[in-house]
Structure formats: C-alpha cells, structure tokens
Amino acid sequence: MMRRLLATTALVTVMACGPANAPAPTTTLPTPAVTAAPTLVGQPSSLAAVPAPTIAPNAGAPKTGGTVVFGDIGDVKTLNPVLANDATSELVSNRIYAGLLSTDARTGDVQPDLAEKYEIAQDGKSLTFQMRDGLKFSDGSPLSGDDFKFTVMAILRSKKSAHKSAVDQILGAREFADGTADDISGITGDGNVLMVQLVNPFCPALTEIGTLPIIPKSVFGKYIDFTDPSKTLDDAPENNAPTVGSGAFTFKDWVPNEHVTLARNDLYWQKANIDEWVHKTYPNQDALTAALKTGEVDMTSIDPKDLSDVQSISTVQVFKYLNPAYTYIGWNQLRGGKEFFQDKSVRQALTYGLNVQDVVDKALSGEGAKMVAHIPPVSWAYDASGLNTYDYDPAKAEQLLQDDGWSKGDDGIYAKDGQRLSFSIVTNSGNPIREALVQTAAQQYKQIGVEVEPKTESFQALVDRFSKSKDPVYGDQGGRDFDAIVIGWSLASDPDMYSIWDSNSTHSGENNAIQYKNADLDKAIDDSRTHCDTAERKDAFKRANQILNEEQPYNFGFAGNMLLGVSRKIQGIAPGPYARLGQARPETWWVE
C-alpha cells in the first residue's frame, strides 16, 4: 500500500503491476502484469545474477495448529494501520486488519481479499468492489462498506497519518479533511457493493485505495466527531491494544521491545492454519541470526556475511530475491546552520565523494546494487537513459565544491560564508550495514575535506526524529531535527512517488522529511498519477527520476537482495518481493 521506513537493510527495488492477474476485473489502467523476474532494461551487471523467488516444497496436506515466530530488529510503534508509518508496524497491523484487496507477494498484482470482485470504470474515475457475503470482525459484528468509509475518514482527520495521499483523490475527501464537509460524497454503498468516485483518474487507485486495511467503526467511532475536525483517533488506547480486528489474526499481547503475539481469527473469511503468529524483537542482526540458527525464531532476514553459514544449517531454508526497498542518505533541506544542503553542487559532490559500490561489495558481500535515483531497475517504470551514474570520483567532488566557492581551512575542511562543511549522519543502531555506510561516509568524506560525525540511536527514536521532530531554526516550516539521515524505504508495488517526493508531503508525520521541494518534480509526479496510459506514465516517471538523479536530494545509496531464512517446519509459503519479508498471507501457512 504505502511506503514504509525500514528498520533493517534487507533490500531492493520496486515494480508496479496492474490487476491483470486477479480474477475477472475490468480495468482501463494499463499497468502491465509482470513476473517476479522480468527482463530488465539497462540492468546493472551487479543485479544480473539475482534469481527469481523460489517456493518452499510442501510436505503434504495443510495442518492446523502451531506457532510461527518472526524475528526483527525494530519493535512496532503502533498497531493501528491508519497511523503506521514504519515497515514493522505495518507488518504486524496488517495481520490484524485486512483490506478489500491485497498484494500478491511474488508478482505485485492486487488480488481479492475482503472484496471478491472489483472493477475500474473506463474513464478511470470510479472503483466498484463486490464485498464477500457474511463478512465479520473478530468479535462477530458485521463488517461492511461503512467500515471502509470510516477508515478513509479516520485517515483524513488524523493529525499523524501519512496515508492521506492514498485517499485524497476520492470525491469530497479534501473537503472532509479540512472540515468544510462532514461526509465524503465519493464513497457510497448498496448492500455488498461499494463504490468509490474519484476527482480525477488515479492510476495507483487499486493499490493505494483497495489495499487500505479496514478498522472497525464500532471501536474507533467514539473518538471521531465528523462535525469537529479536531476529534481524531490519534490517541485512542486501542491503537496499541486492538480489541477487534478484520484480518487473519487478533491481538493477544504486546510486551514493548520484546514481542507482539497474535492469535488466529476464526471469523476471517480465509481462516489461518497456524494458532499464533509472534513478532519477536532483537537488539541487532547478529542476535537475530543466532536465534534463527538455534530455532528460537522461525523466520528472519539474514545479513549477507552470514549467508553461507545459514545455508549450511539443515533445518533452515534460504530464499533470495529482489525486494522493493533501498537504503539512502537524506540531506535535510531545512536544517539550521546546515543550509548548504540546499546547494545542488554540495549534494552532487557528496555523491561523487562516497564509494557506494565499495559498501555494496564489502558490507553486503556483493548482494545488492548502487542506486542513483528513486525508481530502481526492476520496475517497469525504470528507464536508465539520461541518468548520471555518479561513479566514485573524489577529485570531481572537490572540484565541484571549489567551483561553488568553497575553500579549505587550516583544518582541511571546506568552508563558505562562515559555514564549515561539517555535519552529522544518524542511523539506527544494531544494523551493521547501515552503520557501515555511515562509517564509510565519515572516512571517505574526510578525504575530500568534509567533516562527518557518525551517530546511532534506536530505530524507534530514529522514526520519531524522521517523522515529527522539529529543527530549532526551521521547525515551524517543517524542518526536522537531524543534519543527514541513513534510513530506508520499503516501497509499494506501484511506483507512485507522491508520498515521498511531492512538495505537499513535507508536513509533520509525512514522508518528505528532508523538505525537498521542486515544482518540475511535482508536475511529473502529478502526471504519473493522472495519465494512466502505460507509455505516458512511464514518461512521467522517467522525468521524475531524471530530476532526482540530477538534484541528488538523497545520496540514493543501494538496493540489496532479500536474504530470508525460514525454518523448514513452515510449509505453504511463497515469499516474494511485494510483501514485507515475504510474509504475504500467512493464513495459508502451516507448521509441519
């Protein structure tokens, strides 16, 4: 659905897929169906050897019972998908709440979930969903299109949700969000049929709107007054202890920084086989790998340095595939005392001055590829033409700085207009790959006259810093409290860029935390969302990617291969790049 902040660096890229593989839809959104391993245009050689996802062999007929324990570095921050803005919170909350549609983990195509059929009108401005008969929440209460509408309303009124861009194209949504209306005219229902009218053709509609996890109005409705925009669910206690769910599992308990336990929801339309699903938190990747080797966890990502070791364990199977994500360094455009990040020459110099390929080769053991813009090579929207590869060139980096008026001081650090080219880079602790990137940056930037202080903190603290902190100087304008940040994006199956790059996505809680604004980029993004012909969308994405490649608001870092270790006792899984760590639809799994 949305783009999520990643706690781990189990990475790679994103594809966009239309609904062509789903049962009997009618659609005029011509995004093509693709497989998990398409032919890549301009594919870097470092990605050429990456295999397609493999499917675990099944031991026999599915069985009921058992527990699956998933190990992760980051703890959840919320269990309400309306508020989730990090991959870990989304991972767990999407087990508790289901959407009208879901995403196929291997292809990225949308597929039926709470809705058994769906279609898009020929003008691309309306969606129709046929919901399944007899849907119920986990407490036995009926689940209807009214709960979907309430979920959209909750998103629009929330002060903390990062999902507004997914639903603001619905007719009447913006008026409801700003309080000039107390209803959303574009969502109507007739029995099991739910209709959504859009202001304009919205190319990512099925992915962005159809997959929204539905929360119960019966639980959260008491916190919202539709005539009073100040009333929201943002502080509801059920955000962290859900009493009623719409998905395959229900909430059992959450011990912060230790585990979240979910139990099977027997009223979900596709009842799970396993009794419990547990998300267990560990302090670092080494602890995760050790837990996988001893059987303490059944599934987790693997650090590339541990791949050979884990592959030698007879009780573990390893899956390797491209994953829609990348790790980057973001340069804060509104940072008091570090206004030099607003200078394109400085940003380009910082890209030339860092050997990202060296990080890929060493920290990732070659399991990844350098990125130079937002849309990665595996996406159908990727076009390498016109992209600068920014090959490592320290001399060019210094020349760019000198041409821009920077000169070295007695301490060997460049300075200009009273500002030294000195800053900190912060990332989350316990992630050796990100820590390696920060340390490499500090070492290599010093060689070109740039002073960097590496910093680490917990992932939870990093997400808060990214999402809602305030710079002492520019906080009222949206500036966050960091100089530069190393973090990662887990991207949706559609390459929609709005929530990360549009100038309107810079507010507190939203994803354009570095405050980068560019009118030409906004126009390209808008075109990619409203011009739904495949060729026109691809051209719009190409323009957007070229702007980002030239401007370098991020050092776009690298995409890595997902290395997923899974206990051989788990059957029925088909992991792929379009689900967080391959975990789409665990209701189909069973324990042998």
N, C-alpha and C positions, 0 to 999 in steps of 0.2 A: 504494500500500500504506500507507505511514506518512506522517507529516507531517514535512517537512524544513525545515531552516534554509536560507534563500535568500541567496546572495551578491549577486544582482542585484535590481533592482526592476522586473522585467518581470512585472506583477502582474495579478491579480484573483481572484476568488472560487471557490466550490466548489459542485458539485451532487452529490447522491447518486443512484445508479442501481442498480436491481436487475439480475438477469441475464436480463431478458426478451428481449433481442436476441441472445442466444447460442444456438447450435444445441441444441435438444432437451433443455434441463434441466427438471427438475421442482423446483418451489420453493414454499414457503409463506411466504417472506419477501416481503411485498407492496410492496417499494420499487419505484415505477413506472419504467418505461422513459421516458427523456426525450431530447430532441434537444439539440443544442448551443446553440440559441437559443429557450428556452421562453418562454411568456408569464410575465411576472414580476408577482408580487403586491406592490404598494407599491413599485414600481421607481422609484428616483430618476431625475429627468429627465436627470442627467448620464450615465447609462448607456443611455438610450433609443436613442441613435443608433449604438451599437456593433453592427457587423454580425456575422452568423454566420461561422464559419470558411469559407474558400474552399479549393478543391482545385487544386493546380498542374496545368495541362494537360500531358498526357503526349505526348512527341514520337514515340512509336512503341513497338515491342516492347521489353521489357526486355533489357539488355545486361549482360554480365559484365565486371568489371574496374573499375579506377579507385579513387580515394580521396576521401573526404569529410572536410573539416576543419571542426570546430565550434569557434568562439571563445567564451571565457568569461572572467570576471574571477577567480573562485575556482579554486584548484587542489584536487585531491582530497586527502582526509585518510586514506582507506583504500580498498582495492579489495575488501574483504570486506563483502557486504551485511548480514551479521549485525551488524557494527559501525557501518555507515554511519548518520550522523545529520545529514547536510547534503545539500542537493539535488545538489551537484556529485559527491560520492562515490556517491550513489545512481545518478545519471545514467550514470556510467561503469561501475560494478559491475554494473548491470542489463543492460549489453551483454554482460558476461562470463557472467553466471548468469541462468537463466530459471526461472520458476515454473510450477506446474501450470496456472495461468490468467494472463492478462494483462488490461490495461485498454484498452478502445478509446479512442484519443486524442480522438475527436470526440464520443462520447456518454457516456463514463464507464462503460459496461457492461463487465462481465467477459466474457472470451471464451476459448475453448480455447487452450492452449499445449502444454506437455508432457502435459497431460491432454486427451484428445479429447472426453470427455463428463464430466458431473458432475451431481449432484442433491443436494437437501436433503430430509431426511425431513419428514413433515408436522408432527411435533412441534418442528421447528427445532433438534433436539439432535444431529443427526448429518449428516455430509457423506460422499458417496461419489464418488470420482474414478476414471475409467477412463483409465489412462495409455496412451500410444501404444505400439504394438509396436516393439521393436528400438531403444529409446532408448539413446544412448551419450553419455558425456562426450567431451570433445575428444581425450582420449588413447586412445579406443577402448574403454574399460572400460564395463560396463553401468551404466545409470542407472535406479534403481528407487525404490520407495516407501520402502525402507530409508534412502536418502539424504535423502528428505524428513523422515523421523522424526529422523534425525541432525541435520538443520538446526534443527529445533524444539528438540532437546535442547541444541544449542550455544547457541542464543539464551537458553534458560532458565538455563544455567550461567554465561554470560558476566557479568562484572562491569561491562562497558562498553556492552552492547547496550541500545538504547532501544526494542526491539521486544517486550519481554515482554508488554505489554498486548495484543498481537495474538494471542498463543497461550496465555495463561494460563487461558482458558476451556476448553481441552482437558482431558478427564478425566485426572487424575493429573499434570497439568503443575505445579501448585503444590507438590505433594509432591516431585516430582523437583527442582524449583528449590531448595527448602530443604534437600535432602539426606536427607529421610526415606524416599525411594524411589530405586531405581537404574534405573527404567524408567518409561515413560509408557504407562499402560494404555489410554489412549484412542486410540492410533494403531495400527492393525493392517492387515495386507495379505494378499491371496490372489492370487498371480500379478500381473497388471497392475491389479488392483482395490485401491485404497487407501481405507480407511475411517477417519474421524475422529469420535470421540464427544465431545460437549460436556457440561459440567456443567449448563449452562442454555441455553435458546435464546439465540443470539448473533447479533443482526441483521446486523452487518458481516462475518459469517464468510467469505463468498466473497471479499470484498475483502481482509480482513486476513490470512486463513489461506491462501486459494487462490493469492494472488499472491506468496507468500514466495519469493524466489529460492533455488534449491536448490544447496547446496555439496556437494562430494564427501566422503563419509566416508573414502574411501581415502586422501585427502590430509590432512584435518584430524583424523581419528580418533585419531591418535597423540598428540594434545595433550590429550585428554579421557579421564579415568577416571570412568566413571559411578558408581563406588562412592566417589569422592572429589570432593566439590563444589568443592574448591579448584583442581582441574585444569580449565583453560579454554583456548580458542584465542586469547585476547585478545592475546597477544604472538607469535603464530605468524608467521614470516617470509613465509609465503605470503599473509598479509593484504595485503601491499604488492607482491607479485610472484607472482600466481596462476599455478600450473603447469598446472592442469586446470580447464576451465570447462564449464558446462551450457548456455550461451546461444549466440547467433548469432556471437559473436566470441571470440577468445582474446587473452590478454595478450602483447604484444610487448616494450614498454619504457615506462619512466616516468622522465622527467627532471624532478625537482621544480621547480615554478614555471615550467615550460616546456611540456611536452606529455606526454600519455599516448597511445601508439599501440596499437591493437587490430587483429588480422588475422582474416579470415574463418575461422569454424569450419566446415569442410566436413562434419562429422558431426552438426551440428544438424539437426533434422527439417525445418526450412524454411531451406535454405541461402541465405545472402545473395548478392546480385549483386555488391556492391562488394568490392574486395580488402581495403581498410583503412578504418578509422574512427579519426580523430585528434581528441583533445580538446586544444586549444591554449590556454594561459593568457596573459592580457594584464593589464597593471597597472591599466587603467582603461577606462571606457566609450569615451572618445574614441579610444583606441588600437584598440579593437575595431571601431569604426565605420570607421576608416581602413583597417583590414585587410580589411573586407568590401568597401569601395569599390575596393581595388586587386586583389581576388581572392585575397588571402593566406588568407582563410578563406571557407568556402562557406556558413556559416550562423551567425547570432548574433542576439541581441536588439538592438533599436535604441533609443537614447534618444529620447524624444518630440521634443526640439529638433532632431534630425537627420532626422526622418521625411520631410519634404518633399525634402530633399537626396537621401536614399537612393532615394526613389520616382522621382527623375529619372534614375537610373542604369539604362541599358538592360539590363545584364547581371544585374540583381538584381530579384527579385520580392518583394513585401512582403505578409505575411499579418497580419491584425489580428483579434483575437478575445479574448474573456474568458478569463482564466487563473485557476485556483483558487489564489490566494495573496493575502496582504496584508502591508503593512509597518506596524509598530506601535512605540510606545514602551512598554516594560515597566518598571513600578515595583517595585523589589526590596523585598519584604516583610521580609527578614531581612538588613538592612544596618546594621552598627554605626554609630551616630551619625546615621543617617537613618531612625530609627524612624517618622518622620512619614509615610512611605509606607504604613504600616498604617492610616492615618486616611482613611476614605472621603471626608470633606469636603475633604481636601487633594487627593485624586486627582480628585474631581469638579471642583474649582477649576482644576486643571491642564488638564483637558479644555476647560472653558469659556474658559480663558485662551490657547488656541492656535488660530489660524485655519487649520485643516487644509485647508479648501476653497481658501484662498489658495495653499497649497503645490501642490494639485492643478492649479489654474489656471495657475500660473507654472512650477513645476518639471516638471510632467507635461504642460504645454501643454493642459490640459483632458482628457487621456487617462486618466481614472480617476474615482473617486467616493470620497467620505468614508465611513468605516466608524464605527459606534458600538457594535458588538458583534461577536461571533466569526462567526456564521453570516451569510454575505453574501446579497445579494438574488437571485442567480441560483440558489441552492439550492432544491430542492423543499421543504426543511425551513424555509425563511425565512418569518417572519411579522413584519411591521412593527408590528403593534398593540402598544401599550404601551411602545414604545421611545422614549426621550428622544433627540432629535436633537442635543443639546448645541451649539446654534448659538453662534457666537463671541460672547462677552459678557464683556469684561474687568471691567466693574463687578460683575457677578454673581459672577465668580471671587473678587474681593476681598471681597465681602460674605460669601461662604461662609467665607473664611479668618477674617474678623473675628468672625463668629458662632461660630466654633470656638475663639476665644480667642487668635488671632494678632494681633500688633500690630507696626507698622513701627518699626524702629530709626532712629537718626540717619543711617544709610547708605541708608535707603529700602527695606531688605529686611525682610520679615516674620520674626518670631521668636516662639518659645513654649517655655516650660520649658527655657530655656537652649540651644535648638537654633535656629539660623538656617535659614530655608527656602532652603538653598543646596546644590547637588548638581551632579554631572557627568552628561552623557549621552554614551555611547560608541557608535560605529557603525564600519562597515568603510570604509576609505579607498578611493578610486577609484570610488565610487558617488555621482555628483553629486546624485541625487535624495535619497538618504538624508542626504548632507551638507547639502543644502538644508533638509531637515526639521529637522536638529539646529541649524543656524544660525538658522532662523526661530524655533525654540523659545527659543533663548537671547535673541534680541532681544525677542520678544513677552512672554516671562515676566518680563524685567526691568521691563517697563512695568506689571506688576501686583505688583511687589515680590518677585520670585523670582529668585534668582541661579543661573545655569546656566553651567557650563564645558563647552564642546563638546570632544570627544575623538574621534580616529580611530585605527584600527590595522588590520592586515591581516585579511582575513576568517578565515584560519586561526586567528589569535590570538583573534579575537572568538568563534569557535565554542568554543575551549578555555575562554575566560572564561565563556561561557554554560553550557557543559556540565559542567565539572569543577573550576573554580576554587573557592577557599574564602575566605569573608569572615573577616577576622581575629577578629571577635567571635562570629559565629554559624555559622562553618564546620562545626562538629561537628553542627549541627542542619540542615545542608543549604544554608545561606546562601552565595551566590556572591559573587565579588569584583567587583561593579560597583554603582553607585548606580542608574542608569537605563540602558536599552539600546535602541537602534534596530536592529531586525533584522526578518526577515520569515518567514512560514510559507508553505510550499508544501503545500497540503492534498490529501488523498486524495479519491477520487470519492465515498466515503461520508462523511457529516458527523460521524462518531464523534469525540467531543471528549475521550475519556478520557486519551490520552497527553499532551495539552497542559494540561488543566484539573483532572483529578482529584487529590485530596489524596495519593493513593498514587503519583503520578508526579513527586514532588519530589526523588528521590534523585539522587546524582551520575550524570551521563550521561543523565538523563531530561529530559523537555521542559518540565515545570513549574518552570523555573529561578528564577522570581520568588517561588516558595514560597507562592503564594496558595492558601489552604485555606478551603472553605466547605461545610458539611455539606449544606445545601439543594441546592447545585450538584452535589455528589457524588450525591445521590439522583436528581436529574433526569438526570444522565449515565447512571447505572445503569439507570434506566427506559428511556432511549433505546437501550440495548444489549440489553435483555431482553424488552421489549414490542414485538413486531415487526409488529403491525398498523400500517398506514401512519398512520392518524389518531392512534393512541397515541404512536407515535414522534414525529410532528410536534408533538404537545402537549408531550412531554418536552423536545424541542429548543427549543420556544418558551419554556418555563420557564427552561431553562438560559441562553438568550440574554438574557432579561429580567433575570436575576440579574447577569450580566456587564455588561449595559448600566447597571444601577443602581450596581454596585460599582466599575466602571471600574478593575480591576486593571491594565489597559493603557489608554493612550490608543490606541484601535483604529486610528488613522491612516487609511489609504486603501487601496483596491484600484485597481490600474491596468490598462490594456489591454496585452495582449501585442502587441508590435510585432516581428515576426520577419522578418528579412531573409535570403533564401535565393538562392543562385546559380541562375540559370536552367538551368544544366547538370544540376542534380539533378532527376530525374524520379521519379514514383511515390510522392510524399509526400502525406499527407493530414493536415497538422498540426491539432491541436486542443488544448483547454484541459486535458485529462486526462493529458498526458504532459509531462515536463519539457521546456520549449521545443519542444513539438510533435514530439518525437523518438521516439514510439512506433514500434516495429517497423521500424527502418532496414533490416532484412533485405529489405524489399520495395522499397527504393530502387534506382535505377540511375543511372549517370552517362552523359549524352548526349555 
